[in-house]
Amino acid sequence: LSEISMALSNTTLHAPLGTDVYSDTAVTNSLVQMDAGGTTVYHMEFDNTANTAVTYYKVWNVVSGSVTLGTTQPSFIFPCEAGAKQYMTMPTAVSFATAFTYIATSTQSNNTSQSAPANAVGLTVSYSS
């Protein structure tokens, strides 16, 4: 028998992937405010498996009552391919100082008419408040 030599290492992680997990399994084109003030997002999962077209997740760093579709520019727009789940991990985290507000839509552009996906989609967020 030959001897197997292994090198081991231990790495300290400087931040967890959030202290809380938020899940919405029925996201559509109605504004939803997940959290207000001091939200740090580490990871998001987009579930568009129920649709045969691309869905766009739009996120604002604005309280939901202050978002005017077509006027208020989203902070982020994340496309999710048809019939797919997609994952987004932020290596340095993203801070939402005011709020984390979102919708899902089949409309890529930022106009007043944000069409709903054919079927509701899912969003899971790992975050800390």
KOLGURO-861349 format. One record per atom (N, C-alpha, C, O, CB): x, y, z; residue in three letters. Coordinates in steps of 0.02 Angstrom, whole numbers, padded with zeros to 5 digits, always signed. Glycine has a CB too. Example, Ala and Ser with C-alpha at 12.3 -4.5 7.8 and 13.67 -1.06 7.14 Angstrom:
% KOLGURO-861349
+00660-00284+00390ALA/+00615-00225+00390ALA/+00660-00165+00390ALA/+00712-00166+00423ALA/+00565-00224+00452ALA/+00642-00112+00354SER/+00684-00053+00357SER/+00645+00002+00394SER/+00670+00057+00402SER/+00704-00030+00286SER/
//
This chain:
% KOLGURO-861349
+00041-00059+00000LEU/+00000+00000+00000LEU/+00043+00062+00000LEU/+00096+00065+00032LEU/-00047+00000+00060LEU/+00021+00112-00036SER/+00058+00175-00035SER/+00024+00224+00012SER/-00037+00221+00024SER/+00062+00205-00107SER/+00063+00268+00039GLU/+00038+00317+00086GLU/+00010+00377+00049GLU/+00041+00402+00001GLU/+00093+00339+00136GLU/-00049+00401+00070ILE/-00079+00460+00038ILE/-00067+00520+00084ILE/-00083+00518+00143ILE/-00155+00449+00025ILE/-00040+00572+00055SER/-00026+00632+00092SER/-00076+00686+00071SER/-00087+00697+00011SER/+00047+00656+00082SER/-00106+00720+00119MET/-00155+00772+00103MET/-00136+00837+00138MET/-00109+00837+00193MET/-00227+00750+00125MET/-00150+00891+00104ALA/-00141+00957+00134ALA/-00210+00984+00151ALA/-00254+00986+00109ALA/-00101+01006+00087ALA/-00219+01006+00212LEU/-00282+01032+00234LEU/-00276+01106+00246LEU/-00224+01132+00265LEU/-00306+00995+00298LEU/-00332+01141+00235SER/-00332+01212+00249SER/-00399+01232+00278SER/-00449+01199+00267SER/-00316+01254+00186SER/-00399+01286+00315ASN/-00459+01312+00345ASN/-00464+01386+00326ASN/-00416+01424+00336ASN/-00459+01302+00423ASN/-00521+01407+00299THR/-00531+01475+00278THR/-00587+01506+00318THR/-00642+01478+00323THR/-00545+01479+00203THR/-00574+01565+00346THR/-00626+01601+00383THR/-00667+01641+00333THR/-00640+01680+00293THR/-00595+01648+00437THR/-00733+01630+00335LEU/-00778+01669+00293LEU/-00794+01734+00330LEU/-00811+01734+00389LEU/-00843+01629+00276LEU/-00788+01789+00294HIS/-00797+01854+00326HIS/-00870+01875+00334HIS/-00885+01918+00375HIS/-00761+01906+00287HIS/-00913+01845+00297ALA/-00985+01861+00303ALA/-01025+01801+00283ALA/-01008+01765+00235ALA/-01004+01924+00260ALA/-01079+01789+00318PRO/-01122+01733+00297PRO/-01162+01753+00235PRO/-01161+01811+00214PRO/-01170+01712+00354PRO/-01198+01706+00207LEU/-01243+01722+00152LEU/-01309+01745+00180LEU/-01362+01720+00160LEU/-01252+01661+00104LEU/-01306+01792+00226GLY/-01366+01821+00255GLY/-01386+01786+00318GLY/-01366+01729+00332GLY/-01423+01819+00206GLY/-01427+01821+00357THR/-01453+01792+00419THR/-01526+01772+00412THR/-01554+01738+00455THR/-01446+01842+00476THR/-01557+01792+00356ASP/-01627+01777+00344ASP/-01638+01754+00272ASP/-01599+01771+00227ASP/-01671+01839+00358ASP/-01690+01715+00262VAL/-01709+01694+00194VAL/-01782+01714+00183VAL/-01826+01698+00223VAL/-01699+01616+00184VAL/-01793+01748+00129TYR/-01860+01771+00109TYR/-01880+01733+00047TYR/-01840+01727+00001TYR/-01863+01849+00097TYR/-01942+01708+00044SER/-01964+01671-00014SER/-02034+01693-00034SER/-02079+01697+00008SER/-01963+01595-00001SER/-02042+01708-00098ASP/-02107+01727-00126ASP/-02118+01681-00186ASP/-02082+01686-00236ASP/-02111+01804-00147ASP/-02167+01637-00182THR/-02179+01588-00236THR/-02232+01611-00285THR/-02250+01574-00331THR/-02200+01522-00206THR/-02257+01672-00277ALA/-02310+01697-00322ALA/-02296+01768-00344ALA/-02338+01812-00339ALA/-02379+01695-00286ALA/-02235+01780-00370VAL/-02215+01846-00393VAL/-02248+01860-00460VAL/-02248+01818-00505VAL/-02138+01852-00399VAL/-02276+01919-00466THR/-02306+01941-00529THR/-02291+02015-00539THR/-02241+02040-00512THR/-02384+01928-00529THR/-02332+02051-00577ASN/-02316+02120-00594ASN/-02343+02171-00543ASN/-02347+02230-00559ASN/-02342+02136-00662ASN/-02361+02148-00484SER/-02382+02193-00430SER/-02322+02206-00384SER/-02287+02160-00365SER/-02442+02163-00389SER/-02312+02269-00367LEU/-02255+02288-00324LEU/-02261+02255-00255LEU/-02314+02254-00225LEU/-02252+02364-00317LEU/-02204+02228-00232VAL/-02200+02198-00166VAL/-02139+02228-00132VAL/-02085+02232-00162VAL/-02196+02119-00169VAL/-02147+02248-00069GLN/-02090+02272-00030GLN/-02070+02218+00019GLN/-02108+02201+00065GLN/-02108+02338+00007GLN/-02010+02191+00009MET/-01986+02137+00052MET/-01966+02164+00121MET/-01983+02135+00172MET/-01927+02100+00020MET/-01929+02218+00121ASP/-01901+02245+00183ASP/-01889+02319+00174ASP/-01877+02342+00118ASP/-01836+02207+00203ASP/-01891+02355+00228ALA/-01878+02427+00226ALA/-01815+02443+00266ALA/-01808+02424+00324ALA/-01938+02467+00252ALA/-01769+02478+00234GLY/-01711+02505+00268GLY/-01660+02455+00293GLY/-01678+02407+00327GLY/-01732+02544+00323GLY/-01598+02466+00275GLY/-01544+02426+00301GLY/-01542+02353+00281GLY/-01520+02311+00320GLY/-01545+02429+00372GLY/-01564+02338+00220THR/-01564+02269+00195THR/-01501+02258+00154THR/-01485+02296+00109THR/-01627+02255+00153THR/-01464+02205+00170THR/-01405+02186+00132THR/-01419+02118+00100THR/-01432+02069+00134THR/-01341+02183+00176THR/-01416+02116+00033VAL/-01433+02055-00004VAL/-01368+02020-00024VAL/-01321+02050-00050VAL/-01475+02072-00067VAL/-01367+01953-00012TYR/-01308+01912-00028TYR/-01320+01864-00086TYR/-01274+01849-00124TYR/-01288+01873+00033TYR/-01382+01840-00092HIS/-01395+01788-00142HIS/-01469+01791-00161HIS/-01512+01803-00119HIS/-01376+01717-00116HIS/-01483+01781-00226MET/-01552+01778-00250MET/-01560+01718-00296MET/-01515+01701-00335MET/-01573+01843-00286MET/-01619+01687-00292GLU/-01637+01632-00336GLU/-01700+01652-00372GLU/-01750+01671-00341GLU/-01646+01564-00297GLU/-01698+01648-00438PHE/-01756+01665-00481PHE/-01783+01600-00509PHE/-01746+01562-00540PHE/-01736+01715-00537PHE/-01848+01587-00501ASP/-01878+01526-00525ASP/-01930+01542-00579ASP/-01985+01564-00564ASP/-01911+01486-00467ASP/-01911+01531-00640ASN/-01955+01544-00698ASN/-01972+01479-00733ASN/-01985+01478-00793ASN/-01921+01594-00747ASN/-01972+01423-00696THR/-01983+01358-00727THR/-02054+01349-00753THR/-02067+01305-00794THR/-01969+01303-00677THR/-02101+01390-00731ALA/-02171+01384-00752ALA/-02187+01422-00817ALA/-02244+01422-00840ALA/-02217+01408-00697ALA/-02137+01455-00846ASN/-02150+01497-00904ASN/-02109+01477-00965ASN/-02054+01450-00959ASN/-02136+01570-00887ASN/-02135+01491-01023THR/-02101+01476-01086THR/-02070+01538-01118THR/-02049+01537-01176THR/-02149+01443-01136THR/-02068+01593-01080ALA/-02037+01655-01103ALA/-01993+01684-01048ALA/-02001+01666-00989ALA/-02091+01707-01125ALA/-01948+01727-01067VAL/-01904+01761-01018VAL/-01946+01803-00970VAL/-01995+01835-00991VAL/-01852+01806-01055VAL/-01928+01802-00907THR/-01958+01846-00856THR/-01904+01892-00830THR/-01847+01872-00820THR/-01991+01804-00798THR/-01923+01955-00819TYR/-01877+02005-00794TYR/-01896+02022-00722TYR/-01952+02044-00708TYR/-01878+02069-00838TYR/-01849+02011-00676TYR/-01858+02031-00607TYR/-01830+02102-00601TYR/-01772+02114-00617TYR/-01822+01981-00556TYR/-01872+02147-00577LYS/-01851+02217-00569LYS/-01851+02234-00495LYS/-01899+02220-00460LYS/-01897+02266-00609LYS/-01796+02264-00473VAL/-01787+02279-00402VAL/-01772+02353-00393VAL/-01732+02381-00430VAL/-01731+02235-00371VAL/-01804+02384-00343TRP/-01794+02454-00327TRP/-01769+02461-00256TRP/-01787+02422-00212TRP/-01858+02494-00337TRP/-01727+02511-00244ASN/-01705+02531-00178ASN/-01749+02590-00156ASN/-01725+02644-00138ASN/-01628+02551-00177ASN/-01814+02578-00159VAL/-01865+02629-00147VAL/-01924+02594-00113VAL/-01939+02537-00130VAL/-01887+02666-00214VAL/-01959+02628-00066VAL/-02018+02598-00037VAL/-02071+02590-00092VAL/-02075+02632-00137VAL/-02046+02640+00022VAL/-02111+02538-00087SER/-02158+02521-00141SER/-02206+02578-00157SER/-02224+02587-00216SER/-02198+02460-00122SER/-02227+02617-00108GLY/-02273+02672-00120GLY/-02243+02729-00159GLY/-02279+02772-00185GLY/-02299+02698-00055GLY/-02177+02730-00165SER/-02142+02783-00202SER/-02120+02762-00272SER/-02091+02801-00308SER/-02083+02807-00163SER/-02134+02699-00291VAL/-02116+02675-00358VAL/-02173+02690-00405VAL/-02230+02670-00394VAL/-02100+02599-00357VAL/-02157+02726-00459THR/-02205+02739-00513THR/-02179+02701-00574THR/-02128+02721-00603THR/-02213+02816-00528THR/-02214+02647-00593LEU/-02191+02608-00650LEU/-02188+02652-00712LEU/-02235+02690-00726LEU/-02238+02547-00662LEU/-02134+02647-00748GLY/-02124+02687-00808GLY/-02087+02752-00794GLY/-02061+02784-00840GLY/-02189+02703-00840GLY/-02083+02771-00731THR/-02048+02833-00712THR/-01988+02819-00667THR/-01933+02842-00681THR/-02096+02881-00676THR/-02000+02780-00614THR/-01947+02763-00567THR/-01903+02707-00597THR/-01927+02652-00609THR/-01976+02741-00498THR/-01840+02723-00610GLN/-01795+02674-00639GLN/-01778+02620-00588GLN/-01761+02636-00531GLN/-01731+02708-00665GLN/-01782+02556-00607PRO/-01761+02503-00562PRO/-01687+02507-00546PRO/-01648+02530-00588PRO/-01778+02434-00591PRO/-01668+02487-00487SER/-01597+02483-00470SER/-01563+02427-00507SER/-01505+02432-00528SER/-01587+02474-00394SER/-01600+02372-00517PHE/-01575+02313-00552PHE/-01631+02282-00593PHE/-01689+02283-00574PHE/-01545+02261-00503PHE/-01612+02253-00650ILE/-01657+02212-00690ILE/-01621+02147-00704ILE/-01567+02146-00734ILE/-01679+02248-00758ILE/-01650+02091-00681PHE/-01620+02026-00689PHE/-01663+01984-00736PHE/-01720+01967-00717PHE/-01612+01990-00621PHE/-01639+01967-00796PRO/-01678+01922-00839PRO/-01669+01850-00816PRO/-01616+01829-00795PRO/-01656+01930-00913PRO/-01723+01812-00822CYS/-01720+01740-00806CYS/-01748+01703-00867CYS/-01804+01714-00887CYS/-01760+01723-00740CYS/-01708+01659-00894GLU/-01727+01623-00954GLU/-01789+01581-00945GLU/-01806+01561-00889GLU/-01670+01578-00976GLU/-01823+01568-00999ALA/-01884+01528-00999ALA/-01871+01458-00971ALA/-01820+01426-00987ALA/-01913+01522-01071ALA/-01916+01435-00929GLY/-01911+01367-00902GLY/-01851+01354-00859GLY/-01830+01296-00852GLY/-01911+01320-00957GLY/-01822+01406-00829ALA/-01759+01397-00793ALA/-01762+01425-00722ALA/-01805+01466-00704ALA/-01703+01431-00831ALA/-01715+01402-00682LYS/-01698+01433-00618LYS/-01630+01464-00627LYS/-01585+01433-00656LYS/-01700+01381-00558LYS/-01622+01524-00602GLN/-01557+01556-00606GLN/-01538+01583-00538GLN/-01581+01601-00498GLN/-01557+01613-00658GLN/-01473+01585-00525TYR/-01447+01604-00460TYR/-01400+01662-00467TYR/-01360+01665-00514TYR/-01412+01544-00426TYR/-01403+01709-00420MET/-01359+01767-00420MET/-01331+01775-00350MET/-01368+01788-00302MET/-01398+01832-00443MET/-01265+01767-00344THR/-01231+01778-00281THR/-01189+01841-00287THR/-01151+01848-00334THR/-01188+01717-00260THR/-01196+01886-00239MET/-01159+01949-00239MET/-01097+01940-00196MET/-01103+01935-00135MET/-01204+02008-00213MET/-01038+01938-00226PRO/-00977+01925-00188PRO/-00964+01976-00132PRO/-00936+01958-00081PRO/-00918+01925-00235PRO/-00986+02038-00142THR/-00975+02089-00091THR/-01041+02111-00060THR/-01041+02159-00021THR/-00938+02148-00120THR/-01096+02079-00076ALA/-01163+02097-00052ALA/-01185+02164-00082ALA/-01144+02205-00102ALA/-01164+02100+00025ALA/-01251+02174-00083VAL/-01279+02236-00109VAL/-01325+02264-00055VAL/-01369+02230-00029VAL/-01319+02224-00176VAL/-01313+02327-00039SER/-01352+02359+00014SER/-01411+02397-00015SER/-01404+02434-00064SER/-01308+02407+00054SER/-01469+02388+00015PHE/-01529+02426-00002PHE/-01546+02467+00060PHE/-01580+02444+00106PHE/-01590+02377-00023PHE/-01522+02529+00062ALA/-01529+02572+00120ALA/-01600+02594+00133ALA/-01620+02604+00190ALA/-01485+02633+00113ALA/-01641+02600+00080THR/-01709+02625+00087THR/-01759+02568+00091THR/-01798+02565+00139THR/-01727+02671+00030THR/-01760+02523+00043ALA/-01806+02466+00042ALA/-01786+02418-00013ALA/-01746+02435-00057ALA/-01880+02491+00032ALA/-01814+02358-00011PHE/-01806+02309-00064PHE/-01876+02296-00092PHE/-01916+02261-00061PHE/-01771+02241-00038PHE/-01890+02325-00150THR/-01955+02320-00182THR/-01946+02287-00249THR/-01896+02300-00283THR/-01989+02391-00190THR/-01993+02243-00269TYR/-01983+02205-00330TYR/-02048+02189-00365TYR/-02102+02192-00337TYR/-01946+02141-00314TYR/-02041+02170-00430ILE/-02094+02141-00470ILE/-02062+02090-00517ILE/-02001+02087-00523ILE/-02134+02196-00511ILE/-02104+02050-00550ALA/-02082+02007-00605ALA/-02127+02026-00664ALA/-02187+02035-00656ALA/-02087+01930-00587ALA/-02097+02031-00722THR/-02134+02053-00781THR/-02105+02021-00844THR/-02048+02001-00846THR/-02133+02129-00786THR/-02146+02018-00895SER/-02122+01995-00960SER/-02099+02055-01002SER/-02079+02046-01060SER/-02177+01955-00998SER/-02103+02115-00974THR/-02085+02176-01009THR/-02013+02196-00990THR/-01999+02210-00931THR/-02134+02233-00992THR/-01969+02198-01039GLN/-01899+02216-01025GLN/-01891+02290-01011GLN/-01854+02309-00966GLN/-01855+02195-01083GLN/-01924+02332-01050SER/-01915+02405-01043SER/-01951+02431-00981SER/-01993+02398-00951SER/-01941+02441-01105SER/-01932+02492-00962ASN/-01963+02524-00903ASN/-02018+02570-00928ASN/-02006+02630-00938ASN/-01910+02563-00861ASN/-02077+02543-00938ASN/-02133+02585-00958ASN/-02191+02574-00909ASN/-02188+02532-00865ASN/-02155+02569-01031ASN/-02244+02613-00917THR/-02300+02610-00870THR/-02339+02545-00872THR/-02372+02527-00824THR/-02348+02667-00883THR/-02335+02508-00927SER/-02370+02445-00934SER/-02321+02387-00925SER/-02285+02370-00972SER/-02406+02440-01002SER/-02319+02358-00865GLN/-02275+02302-00850GLN/-02317+02239-00851GLN/-02352+02223-00802GLN/-02239+02311-00781GLN/-02314+02202-00906SER/-02356+02141-00914SER/-02333+02086-00866SER/-02274+02076-00855SER/-02353+02116-00986SER/-02382+02052-00839ALA/-02368+01996-00794ALA/-02341+01936-00835ALA/-02360+01928-00892ALA/-02431+01975-00754ALA/-02297+01896-00805PRO/-02278+01834-00838PRO/-02341+01790-00846PRO/-02389+01799-00809PRO/-02222+01796-00797PRO/-02340+01744-00893ALA/-02398+01700-00903ALA/-02417+01664-00839ALA/-02476+01655-00824ALA/-02384+01649-00959ALA/-02367+01643-00801ASN/-02377+01609-00737ASN/-02335+01644-00684ASN/-02281+01671-00699ASN/-02359+01533-00741ASN/-02358+01644-00622ALA/-02320+01674-00568ALA/-02252+01639-00562ALA/-02244+01580-00579ALA/-02358+01668-00500ALA/-02203+01676-00539VAL/-02134+01651-00533VAL/-02112+01655-00460VAL/-02147+01683-00418VAL/-02086+01691-00578VAL/-02054+01626-00445GLY/-02029+01625-00377GLY/-01967+01668-00368GLY/-01928+01678-00415GLY/-02013+01555-00357GLY/-01959+01694-00308LEU/-01900+01732-00289LEU/-01881+01713-00218LEU/-01923+01715-00173LEU/-01913+01810-00295LEU/-01818+01694-00209THR/-01791+01680-00142THR/-01730+01724-00132THR/-01687+01729-00176THR/-01773+01604-00134THR/-01727+01758-00074VAL/-01674+01805-00060VAL/-01642+01789+00006VAL/-01676+01781+00057VAL/-01700+01878-00060VAL/-01575+01783+00006SER/-01537+01777+00069SER/-01512+01847+00086SER/-01479+01879+00046SER/-01477+01725+00062SER/-01529+01870+00146TYR/-01514+01940+00163TYR/-01503+01948+00238TYR/-01516+01902+00277TYR/-01569+01986+00139TYR/-01480+02006+00256SER/-01475+02026+00327SER/-01507+02096+00332SER/-01502+02137+00287SER/-01400+02027+00352SER/-01539+02107+00389SER/-01569+02173+00401SER/-01525+02213+00448SER/-01542+02270+00465SER/-01639+02166+00431SER/
//
